Amino acid sequence: MLIAQTILIDEAEIEERFIRASGPGGQHVNKTESAVQLRFDLAANTTLPDAAKRRLVRLAGSRMTKDGSLVLKADSHRERERNRSDARDRLRNLIEQALIAPKPRKKARPSLASIKRVKAAKAQKSQTKSMRRKPGSED
């Protein structure tokens, strides 16, 4: 499965199980295995960068297992192939999101004008408080 120009996921790292879907559908849903449980072995993967793997673990959340596998379940369609392509598309989208490195945070710095306004306000407050003192008291 091709994710980006440089990243190719081997089909051996993706395991698909077809299971019975839940929800409405009557006899059809009870006798056909149209839902797909896709399992991607992230721990055994060698093509994804380590930083992307860490981001993928964070993005996946509860869909990650303790042994390092990502489990996706697709059962929104009646047909097995549509569920299969839906699960693969969701895996592709998750990996693409994990490949995008977050922008580094720039530390905010107050502007010179705002610093001057703060200092002027402090000076004004100080002068107001000094006017409240009794005359002749030197602290």
N, C-alpha and C positions, 0 to 999 in steps of 0.2 A: 504494500500500500504506500503510495507516494504522498508524502505530507508536504514537503517543500522541495525546492530544487536540489537541495543537498541531503535531505533526510528521507530514507526509505525504510519502512517498517517491514520486516520479514513476516511472511504469512505464518511461519512456524511459531512466532511469538503471540499470535492471536488464536485463541481457542473459542469456538462457537458451539453452544449447546442449544438445542431446540427443545423448548419446554411448553407445557400447556399454559395458555394465557388465562388471566383472571378476568372477572367482570362479565358484563352481559354478552350474549351471543348464543345462548341456548345450546342445542346439541352440537353445533359446529365447534364452539369453543371447548366443549368437553371432550371431543374425540380427536381434535387435530392439535399438533404441537407447532403452533404458528409463532409463538413468542421466542425471542432470541436472547440468550444470556451470553454476552461477549466478555471474554476474560483476556486482558492484555498483561503479559508478564513484564512489568516494568523493571524488576530487579535483574532479569536476564538480558534486558535490552542493552545493546552496545552503541547504537547509532545516535541516541539522544544525548546532548551534553548534560553534565551533572547538574548545572544550574537549572536547566529546563526540567529535569527530573524532579528536583526539589519543588519547583513551582507547580508541576503537575500533581504532586502529592498533596500540596496545599489546596489546589483547585478541586481535586477529586473529593476531598473530605471523607465522608463515611463510605464512599464507593471503593476506597482502598482497603485491601485485606492486610492482615498482619504479615503475610509472607511476601508482600510487595506486588500484588496483582491488582489491577484496576478492573472492576466488574461493572458492566453496563447491562441493563435489561431494557429491551424494546418490545412492547406489546400493544402499541397504539393502532396498528393496522391489522386487517384480517388476514393478509397474505404473508407468508413466511419471508419471501424475498424482499418485500417492502420493509418489514421489520429488520431484516438483516442489513439492508442498505442504510436504514435509519440508525442502527447501532454503530455501524462503521462511520457514518457521517458525524455522529456525536463524538466518537473517539477522535476523529480527525480534527474537529473543532476544538476539543479540549487540548490536544497536543499543539495546535496552532496558537492557542492562547498562551500555553506554557512557554512557547518559543519566544514570545515577545518579552523582552527584558523591560522591567519597569524603569521609568525615567528617574535619575537620581534627584533627590530633593534638594532644592536650593534654599539655603538658609535666608530667611527674610531679614532685611536690614531696614530700619526706619530711615526715611529721607532726611536730609539736612534741615529742611523747612520744618518738619514735624519735631525734630530734636530741639530746634530753636523755640518753637511754640511751647513745648513742655518746660524748657528752662525758664521762659518768660512767665509762664503760669506759676512755676515754683517760686520765682522771685517775687511775684505779686502776692502770693499766699504768705510768704515769709514777711513781706513788708506789712501786710494786714495784721499778722499776729504780733509783730513787734510794736505796732501802734496800740495794741491792747494793754501793753505793759504799763506799770506805774512809772511816772517820770522819775528819773534818778536811780532806778534799780538797774544795776549792771550785772548781768549774768554771763 
